[in-house]
């Protein structure tokens, strides 16, 4: 799952070295929270106008996780 998130974000940002992805252990409901951190200058590119890109990233990750019987959510820090 980290590889998919990295591949998506890698195409959006200019400073690829600043991409950091951490993953929490599943909570009581089995949801895995992935924390995405990028350079401050690239934050707008990842979030997009009115959060559309961020919402799309979360949708793609949820759909991919569902194929593996997992639950994933993405938090952009």
C-alpha positions as YAML, in Angstrom:
chain: A
units: angstrom
residues:
- id: 1
  name: UNK
  ca: [0.00, 0.00, 0.00]
- id: 2
  name: UNK
  ca: [2.88, 2.36, 0.73]
- id: 3
  name: UNK
  ca: [4.24, 1.80, -2.76]
- id: 4
  name: UNK
  ca: [0.93, 2.76, -4.37]
- id: 5
  name: UNK
  ca: [0.64, 5.93, -2.29]
- id: 6
  name: UNK
  ca: [4.25, 6.85, -3.05]
- id: 7
  name: UNK
  ca: [3.71, 6.29, -6.79]
- id: 8
  name: UNK
  ca: [0.66, 8.56, -6.80]
- id: 9
  name: UNK
  ca: [2.28, 11.36, -4.81]
- id: 10
  name: UNK
  ca: [5.60, 11.11, -6.64]
- id: 11
  name: UNK
  ca: [3.99, 12.37, -9.83]
- id: 12
  name: UNK
  ca: [2.43, 15.37, -8.09]
- id: 13
  name: UNK
  ca: [5.33, 16.88, -6.17]
- id: 14
  name: UNK
  ca: [8.56, 18.59, -7.18]
- id: 15
  name: UNK
  ca: [10.66, 17.59, -4.15]
- id: 16
  name: UNK
  ca: [10.44, 13.79, -4.16]
- id: 17
  name: UNK
  ca: [13.02, 13.48, -1.39]
- id: 18
  name: UNK
  ca: [10.61, 15.14, 1.07]
- id: 19
  name: UNK
  ca: [7.91, 12.47, 0.68]
- id: 20
  name: UNK
  ca: [7.49, 10.57, 3.95]
- id: 21
  name: UNK
  ca: [4.88, 7.88, 4.50]
- id: 22
  name: UNK
  ca: [4.29, 6.26, 7.88]
- id: 23
  name: UNK
  ca: [1.76, 3.61, 8.69]
- id: 24
  name: UNK
  ca: [-0.01, 3.03, 12.00]
- id: 25
  name: UNK
  ca: [-1.01, -0.38, 13.27]
- id: 26
  name: UNK
  ca: [-4.64, -1.34, 12.63]
- id: 27
  name: UNK
  ca: [-7.04, 0.08, 15.22]
- id: 28
  name: UNK
  ca: [-9.88, -1.82, 16.91]
- id: 29
  name: UNK
  ca: [-11.96, -1.65, 13.71]
- id: 30
  name: UNK
  ca: [-9.07, -2.84, 11.54]
- id: 31
  name: UNK
  ca: [-8.45, 0.52, 9.87]
- id: 32
  name: UNK
  ca: [-4.84, 1.28, 8.94]
- id: 33
  name: UNK
  ca: [-3.99, 4.99, 8.98]
- id: 34
  name: UNK
  ca: [-1.27, 6.11, 6.58]
- id: 35
  name: UNK
  ca: [0.32, 9.51, 7.26]
- id: 36
  name: UNK
  ca: [1.64, 11.38, 4.23]
- id: 37
  name: UNK
  ca: [4.09, 14.23, 4.61]
- id: 38
  name: UNK
  ca: [5.47, 16.35, 1.77]
- id: 39
  name: UNK
  ca: [7.45, 19.57, 1.48]
- id: 40
  name: UNK
  ca: [5.51, 22.72, 2.44]
- id: 41
  name: UNK
  ca: [5.80, 24.04, -1.12]
- id: 42
  name: UNK
  ca: [4.20, 20.86, -2.50]
- id: 43
  name: UNK
  ca: [1.32, 20.74, -0.02]
- id: 44
  name: UNK
  ca: [-1.01, 22.65, -2.35]
- id: 45
  name: UNK
  ca: [-0.31, 20.23, -5.19]
- id: 46
  name: UNK
  ca: [-1.22, 17.24, -3.04]
- id: 47
  name: UNK
  ca: [-4.37, 18.79, -1.59]
- id: 48
  name: UNK
  ca: [-5.61, 20.49, -4.77]
- id: 49
  name: UNK
  ca: [-8.42, 23.00, -5.21]
- id: 50
  name: UNK
  ca: [-11.08, 22.45, -2.56]
- id: 51
  name: UNK
  ca: [-9.29, 19.21, -1.56]
- id: 52
  name: UNK
  ca: [-10.19, 17.37, -4.75]
- id: 53
  name: UNK
  ca: [-6.81, 15.72, -5.27]
- id: 54
  name: UNK
  ca: [-6.58, 14.65, -1.62]
- id: 55
  name: UNK
  ca: [-10.08, 13.18, -1.84]
- id: 56
  name: UNK
  ca: [-9.14, 11.29, -5.01]
- id: 57
  name: UNK
  ca: [-5.97, 9.90, -3.39]
- id: 58
  name: UNK
  ca: [-8.03, 8.66, -0.43]
- id: 59
  name: UNK
  ca: [-10.60, 7.07, -2.78]
- id: 60
  name: UNK
  ca: [-7.93, 5.23, -4.77]
- id: 61
  name: UNK
  ca: [-6.25, 3.96, -1.61]
- id: 62
  name: UNK
  ca: [-9.58, 2.79, -0.12]
- id: 63
  name: UNK
  ca: [-10.51, 0.98, -3.33]
- id: 64
  name: UNK
  ca: [-7.12, -0.72, -3.56]
- id: 65
  name: UNK
  ca: [-7.28, -1.78, 0.09]
- id: 66
  name: UNK
  ca: [-10.79, -3.17, -0.38]
- id: 67
  name: UNK
  ca: [-9.46, -5.54, -3.04]
- id: 68
  name: UNK
  ca: [-7.15, -6.96, -0.36]
- id: 69
  name: UNK
  ca: [-9.87, -7.04, 2.33]
- id: 70
  name: UNK
  ca: [-8.22, -4.19, 4.21]
- id: 71
  name: UNK
  ca: [-9.38, -0.78, 5.39]
- id: 72
  name: UNK
  ca: [-7.04, 2.17, 4.79]
- id: 73
  name: UNK
  ca: [-7.33, 5.89, 5.31]
- id: 74
  name: UNK
  ca: [-4.80, 8.57, 4.37]
- id: 75
  name: UNK
  ca: [-3.99, 11.60, 6.51]
- id: 76
  name: UNK
  ca: [-2.00, 14.43, 4.96]
- id: 77
  name: UNK
  ca: [0.24, 16.08, 7.53]
...
